[in-house]
């Protein structure tokens, strides 16, 4: 009986080693398949990069000496389509900028109107303070709230200066 147990354990060990070996071989095949797939992918990407670089050089006008008329025509058409897309995008961005500036202009006009209304409401105060602080100026306010200021020029030291009115320049 002990002999049977011994033989059984030998057979079990042999089967276990066989199964491990089959697994390892299978894994190695999978690794080889994965590494071959990675090499194929790298090769494909390398070829694609080379083609893109050739195409880029052609678009830049380099290396076109060997191109046929058809290739040059295709290249020209490709450039025209690209230019059309670029111009369309540029036009769109300019329109957006114009709209933004128009909106800013409307806001500034509104703010300016509000400030003019405030100024018109404070017109008497502004004229009084302007007259006292600008002794050399003549301040007039019209009906629309616009202010006209005529300035003068003093000649000489403060105690002996003379008032000289400068005519408006046209």
GROMACS elastic network, one bead per residue, 0.5 to 0.9 nm:
[ bonds ]
;  ai    aj funct       b0    kb
    1     4     6  0.50615   500
    1     5     6  0.64321   500
    1     6     6  0.86138   500
    2     5     6  0.50318   500
    2     6     6  0.60868   500
    2     7     6  0.85714   500
    3     7     6  0.61179   500
    3     8     6  0.84002   500
    4     7     6  0.51025   500
    4     8     6  0.58905   500
    4     9     6  0.85056   500
    5     9     6  0.61258   500
    5    10     6  0.86067   500
    6     9     6  0.52019   500
    6    10     6  0.63038   500
    6    11     6  0.87047   500
    7    10     6  0.50283   500
    7    11     6  0.61296   500
    7    12     6  0.84927   500
    8    11     6  0.51232   500
    8    12     6  0.60595   500
    8    13     6  0.85858   500
    9    13     6  0.60687   500
    9    14     6  0.85004   500
   10    13     6  0.51116   500
   10    14     6  0.61199   500
   10    15     6  0.85867   500
   11    14     6  0.50065   500
   11    15     6  0.60933   500
   11    16     6  0.84855   500
   12    15     6  0.51189   500
   12    16     6  0.60537   500
   12    17     6  0.85872   500
   13    16     6  0.50005   500
   13    17     6  0.60968   500
   13    18     6  0.84730   500
   14    17     6  0.51399   500
   14    18     6  0.60816   500
   14    19     6  0.86209   500
   15    19     6  0.61406   500
   15    20     6  0.86133   500
   16    19     6  0.51390   500
   16    20     6  0.62063   500
   16    21     6  0.85783   500
   17    20     6  0.50903   500
   17    21     6  0.60865   500
   17    22     6  0.85780   500
   18    21     6  0.50995   500
   18    22     6  0.61610   500
   18    23     6  0.86384   500
   19    22     6  0.50543   500
   19    23     6  0.61801   500
   19    24     6  0.86169   500
   20    23     6  0.50776   500
   20    24     6  0.61224   500
   20    25     6  0.85134   500
   21    24     6  0.50694   500
   21    25     6  0.60084   500
   21    26     6  0.83971   500
   22    25     6  0.51162   500
   22    26     6  0.60121   500
   22    27     6  0.85370   500
   23    27     6  0.60664   500
   23    28     6  0.84893   500
   24    27     6  0.50128   500
   24    28     6  0.60376   500
   24    29     6  0.85197   500
   25    29     6  0.61466   500
   25    30     6  0.85727   500
   26    29     6  0.50460   500
   26    30     6  0.61961   500
   26    31     6  0.85673   500
   27    31     6  0.60043   500
   27    32     6  0.84149   500
   28    32     6  0.59764   500
   28    33     6  0.83935   500
   29    33     6  0.60263   500
   29    34     6  0.85227   500
   30    34     6  0.60491   500
   30    35     6  0.84936   500
   31    34     6  0.50008   500
   31    35     6  0.59981   500
   31    36     6  0.83656   500
   32    35     6  0.51258   500
   32    36     6  0.59516   500
   32    37     6  0.83981   500
   33    36     6  0.51025   500
   33    37     6  0.60288   500
   33    38     6  0.85553   500
   34    38     6  0.60985   500
   34    39     6  0.85722   500
   35    39     6  0.61071   500
   35    40     6  0.85513   500
   36    39     6  0.50130   500
   36    40     6  0.61302   500
   36    41     6  0.85410   500
   37    40     6  0.50573   500
   37    41     6  0.61299   500
   37    42     6  0.85937   500
   38    41     6  0.50103   500
   38    42     6  0.60954   500
   38    43     6  0.85289   500
   39    42     6  0.50674   500
   39    43     6  0.61041   500
   39    44     6  0.85749   500
   40    43     6  0.50739   500
   40    44     6  0.61474   500
   40    45     6  0.86183   500
   41    44     6  0.50564   500
   41    45     6  0.61204   500
   41    46     6  0.84913   500
   42    45     6  0.51204   500
   42    46     6  0.60151   500
   42    47     6  0.85896   500
   43    46     6  0.50895   500
   43    47     6  0.62604   500
   43    48     6  0.86450   500
   44    47     6  0.51905   500
   44    48     6  0.62061   500
   44    49     6  0.86936   500
   45    49     6  0.61054   500
   45    50     6  0.85753   500
   46    49     6  0.51290   500
   46    50     6  0.62570   500
   46    51     6  0.87071   500
   47    50     6  0.50983   500
   47    51     6  0.62518   500
   47    52     6  0.86567   500
   48    51     6  0.50913   500
   48    52     6  0.61652   500
   48    53     6  0.86281   500
   49    52     6  0.50389   500
   49    53     6  0.61335   500
   49    54     6  0.86164   500
   50    53     6  0.51229   500
   50    54     6  0.62405   500
   50    55     6  0.86077   500
   51    54     6  0.51069   500
   51    55     6  0.61275   500
   51    56     6  0.85494   500
   52    56     6  0.60179   500
   52    57     6  0.85807   500
   53    57     6  0.61631   500
   53    58     6  0.85935   500
   54    57     6  0.51806   500
   54    58     6  0.62639   500
   54    59     6  0.86877   500
   54    62     6  0.89508   500
   54    63     6  0.82216   500
   55    58     6  0.50927   500
   55    59     6  0.62026   500
   55    60     6  0.86567   500
   56    59     6  0.50481   500
   56    60     6  0.62465   500
   56    61     6  0.86729   500
   56    62     6  0.85816   500
   57    60     6  0.50190   500
   57    61     6  0.62734   500
   57    62     6  0.50054   500
   57    63     6  0.65742   500
   57    64     6  0.83772   500
   58    62     6  0.52371   500
   58    63     6  0.60419   500
   58    64     6  0.59460   500
   58    75     6  0.77056   500
   59    62     6  0.74189   500
   59    75     6  0.70189   500
   59    76     6  0.87046   500
   59    78     6  0.86713   500
   59    79     6  0.73496   500
   60    63     6  0.88707   500
   61    64     6  0.62893   500
   62    65     6  0.81227   500
   63    66     6  0.71187   500
   63    67     6  0.81751   500
   64    67     6  0.51877   500
   64    68     6  0.86259   500
   64    72     6  0.78295   500
   65    68     6  0.85023   500
   67    70     6  0.80043   500
   67    71     6  0.57719   500
   67    72     6  0.62728   500
   68    71     6  0.51640   500
   68    72     6  0.61906   500
   68    73     6  0.85573   500
   69    72     6  0.50469   500
   69    73     6  0.60351   500
   69    74     6  0.85720   500
   70    74     6  0.61424   500
   70    75     6  0.85054   500
   71    74     6  0.50665   500
   71    75     6  0.60834   500
   71    76     6  0.85581   500
   72    76     6  0.60808   500
   72    77     6  0.85808   500
   73    76     6  0.50249   500
   73    77     6  0.61589   500
   73    78     6  0.85363   500
   74    77     6  0.50785   500
   74    78     6  0.60925   500
   74    79     6  0.85981   500
   75    78     6  0.50577   500
   75    79     6  0.62087   500
   75    80     6  0.86296   500
   76    79     6  0.50798   500
   76    80     6  0.61417   500
   76    81     6  0.86663   500
   77    80     6  0.50140   500
   77    81     6  0.61984   500
   77    82     6  0.85659   500
   78    81     6  0.52197   500
   78    82     6  0.62439   500
   78    83     6  0.86610   500
   79    83     6  0.60743   500
   79    84     6  0.85423   500
   80    83     6  0.50214   500
   80    84     6  0.61040   500
   80    85     6  0.86711   500
   81    84     6  0.50742   500
   81    85     6  0.63406   500
   81    86     6  0.86632   500
   82    85     6  0.51838   500
   82    86     6  0.61626   500
   82    87     6  0.86058   500
   83    87     6  0.60029   500
   83    88     6  0.84495   500
   84    87     6  0.51853   500
   84    88     6  0.61233   500
   84    89     6  0.86443   500
   85    88     6  0.51057   500
   85    89     6  0.62096   500
   85    90     6  0.85791   500
   86    89     6  0.51948   500
   86    90     6  0.61102   500
   86    91     6  0.85604   500
   87    91     6  0.59881   500
   87    92     6  0.84898   500
   88    91     6  0.50776   500
   88    92     6  0.61410   500
   88    93     6  0.86674   500
   89    92     6  0.50479   500
   89    93     6  0.62179   500
   89    94     6  0.86008   500
   90    93     6  0.51584   500
   90    94     6  0.61497   500
   90    95     6  0.86255   500
   91    94     6  0.50766   500
   91    95     6  0.61405   500
   91    96     6  0.86243   500
   92    95     6  0.51333   500
   92    96     6  0.62456   500
   92    97     6  0.86459   500
   93    96     6  0.50849   500
   93    97     6  0.61572   500
   93    98     6  0.86175   500
   94    98     6  0.61065   500
   94    99     6  0.86076   500
   95    98     6  0.50304   500
   95    99     6  0.61870   500
   95   100     6  0.85551   500
   96    99     6  0.51269   500
   96   100     6  0.61491   500
   96   101     6  0.86290   500
   97   101     6  0.61305   500
   97   102     6  0.85580   500
   98   101     6  0.50628   500
   98   102     6  0.60683   500
   98   103     6  0.85581   500
   99   102     6  0.50233   500
   99   103     6  0.61553   500
   99   104     6  0.85526   500
  100   103     6  0.51613   500
  100   104     6  0.62268   500
  100   105     6  0.86260   500
  101   105     6  0.60409   500
  101   106     6  0.86104   500
  102   106     6  0.61864   500
  102   107     6  0.86050   500
  103   106     6  0.50778   500
  103   107     6  0.62577   500
  103   108     6  0.86344   500
  104   107     6  0.50735   500
  104   108     6  0.61523   500
  104   109     6  0.86005   500
  105   108     6  0.50517   500
  105   109     6  0.60805   500
  105   110     6  0.85155   500
  106   109     6  0.51091   500
  106   110     6  0.61247   500
  106   111     6  0.85556   500
  107   110     6  0.50826   500
  107   111     6  0.61062   500
  107   112     6  0.84994   500
  108   112     6  0.59234   500
  108   113     6  0.84818   500
  109   113     6  0.61030   500
  109   114     6  0.85950   500
  110   113     6  0.51302   500
  110   114     6  0.62687   500
  110   115     6  0.86552   500
  111   114     6  0.50846   500
  111   115     6  0.61500   500
  111   116     6  0.86000   500
  112   115     6  0.50537   500
  112   116     6  0.61173   500
  112   117     6  0.86072   500
  113   116     6  0.50634   500
  113   117     6  0.62046   500
  113   118     6  0.86281   500
  114   117     6  0.51066   500
  114   118     6  0.62355   500
  114   119     6  0.85677   500
  115   119     6  0.60209   500
  115   120     6  0.84928   500
  116   120     6  0.59673   500
  116   121     6  0.84737   500
  116   144     6  0.87164   500
  116   145     6  0.66476   500
  116   146     6  0.79794   500
  117   120     6  0.50412   500
  117   121     6  0.61858   500
  117   122     6  0.85947   500
  117   145     6  0.75773   500
  118   121     6  0.50850   500
  118   122     6  0.62281   500
  118   123     6  0.84170   500
  119   123     6  0.56471   500
  119   126     6  0.78202   500
  119   145     6  0.69179   500
  119   146     6  0.87843   500
  120   124     6  0.82623   500
  120   141     6  0.87667   500
  120   143     6  0.86835   500
  120   144     6  0.76562   500
  120   146     6  0.79775   500
  121   124     6  0.79006   500
  121   125     6  0.88565   500
  121   145     6  0.84916   500
  122   125     6  0.54029   500
  122   126     6  0.61947   500
  122   127     6  0.86980   500
  123   126     6  0.51381   500
  123   127     6  0.60805   500
  123   128     6  0.85395   500
  123   141     6  0.73190   500
  123   145     6  0.71857   500
  123   147     6  0.88145   500
  124   127     6  0.51729   500
  124   128     6  0.61172   500
  124   129     6  0.85615   500
  124   141     6  0.87584   500
  125   128     6  0.51789   500
  125   129     6  0.60899   500
  125   130     6  0.83340   500
  126   129     6  0.51951   500
  126   130     6  0.57746   500
  126   131     6  0.83721   500
  127   130     6  0.50161   500
  127   131     6  0.59944   500
  127   132     6  0.86338   500
  127   139     6  0.64583   500
  127   140     6  0.74472   500
  127   141     6  0.75627   500
  127   147     6  0.87102   500
  128   131     6  0.52139   500
  128   132     6  0.63829   500
  128   133     6  0.87205   500
  129   132     6  0.52379   500
  129   133     6  0.61062   500
  129   134     6  0.81958   500
  130   133     6  0.52817   500
  130   134     6  0.55342   500
  130   135     6  0.81431   500
  130   137     6  0.82010   500
  130   138     6  0.86510   500
  130   139     6  0.70569   500
  131   134     6  0.52909   500
  131   135     6  0.59643   500
  131   136     6  0.84727   500
  131   137     6  0.70764   500
  131   138     6  0.70566   500
  131   139     6  0.67096   500
  132   135     6  0.58958   500
  133   136     6  0.86335   500
  133   137     6  0.88902   500
  134   137     6  0.52684   500
  134   138     6  0.79167   500
  134   139     6  0.87858   500
  134   151     6  0.85087   500
  135   138     6  0.78675   500
  136   150     6  0.84674   500
  136   151     6  0.60203   500
  136   152     6  0.53292   500
  136   153     6  0.72519   500
  136   154     6  0.78565   500
  136   163     6  0.79469   500
  137   149     6  0.63954   500
  137   150     6  0.53350   500
  137   152     6  0.59453   500
  138   148     6  0.80180   500
  138   149     6  0.55083   500
  138   151     6  0.63892   500
  138   152     6  0.83209   500
  139   147     6  0.68976   500
  139   148     6  0.57407   500
  139   150     6  0.64777   500
  139   151     6  0.86895   500
  140   146     6  0.83901   500
  140   147     6  0.56707   500
  140   148     6  0.50632   500
  140   149     6  0.63763   500
  140   150     6  0.84909   500
  141   144     6  0.80631   500
  141   145     6  0.60754   500
  141   146     6  0.57209   500
  141   148     6  0.62623   500
  141   149     6  0.87752   500
  142   145     6  0.56134   500
  142   146     6  0.55819   500
  142   147     6  0.64790   500
  142   148     6  0.79246   500
  143   146     6  0.73436   500
  144   147     6  0.88239   500
  150   165     6  0.86925   500
  150   166     6  0.87546   500
  150   168     6  0.84620   500
  151   165     6  0.75384   500
  151   166     6  0.76587   500
  152   163     6  0.69071   500
  152   164     6  0.61134   500
  152   165     6  0.50122   500
  152   166     6  0.61402   500
  153   162     6  0.83543   500
  153   163     6  0.64016   500
  153   164     6  0.54653   500
  153   165     6  0.64154   500
  153   166     6  0.70198   500
  154   157     6  0.85109   500
  154   158     6  0.81519   500
  154   161     6  0.56372   500
  154   162     6  0.56103   500
  154   163     6  0.52953   500
  154   164     6  0.62356   500
  154   165     6  0.87625   500
  155   158     6  0.83855   500
  155   160     6  0.82743   500
  155   161     6  0.50533   500
  155   162     6  0.56677   500
  155   163     6  0.72140   500
  155   164     6  0.75654   500
  156   159     6  0.80792   500
  156   160     6  0.60856   500
  156   162     6  0.70622   500
  157   160     6  0.55140   500
  157   161     6  0.54668   500
  158   161     6  0.53446   500
  158   162     6  0.88163   500
  166   169     6  0.87234   500
